[in-house]
Amino acid sequence: QVQLVESGGGVVQPGKSLRLSCAASGFTFSSHAMHWVRQAPGKGLEWVAVISYDGNSEHYADSVKGRFTISRDNSKSTLYLQMNSLRVEDTAVYYCAREEVARPFDTWGQGTLLTVFS
Amino acid sequence: SYELTQPPSVSVSPGQTARITCSGDALPKKYASWYQQKSGQAPVLVIYEDSKRPSGIPNRISGSSSGTMATLTISGAQVEDEADFYCYSTDSSGDHRIFGGGTKLTVL
């Protein structure tokens, strides 16, 4: 079945870096744009970044532009989020989500928690 | 910056109809989709392209859009429908992707 599994979350200090991963299975990963969406504790959903199916195009939320980089390895069916210069306000559960044609975020992972704490 | 506005909460009794609205200036030109998030779980897509239902979503959940407002309707709401609901769309350029602030649906 279609599955997304995030990993890499943890506790880091402000200013540090971390990379999240999202392993995809059960579908042709290289055919789909992929997103990262985050949710701060007790708050709503915030779109973070998207990458095209072939990795040639990326877009970011203003809140992370210049600090976060989305990438993918289609040979490994894996999505990444490199997060640099982390801030306390980046603390959130980070979800990866698939985009199907005309159906944004049709499949979600279970999320991985990032805590930025001094 | 572009915003999608939802009411923070909606409350209905079991069997009643719940309506959750989402307003945004670009909605006349851009589709809305809706996501249900139950406590401690990842969101689930329940409506896309304003009114289409993915397979497996009960037909008591429906969507519509008119002008600058999209509406999610849950007919005959059940206790198990209690969740946070989020609308999603883009601005008119398509460059900015955004979720509404979320609406907590209480059925009691």
Interface residues (C-beta under 8 A of the other chain):
Chain A: H35 V37 G44 L45 E46 W47 V50 H59 A61 D62 Y95 A102 R103 P104 F105 D106 W108 G109 Q110 G111
Chain B: S1 Y31 S33 Y35 Q37 A42 P43 V44 L45 Y48 E49 P54 D84 Y86 Y88 D95 R97 I98 F99 G100 G101 G102
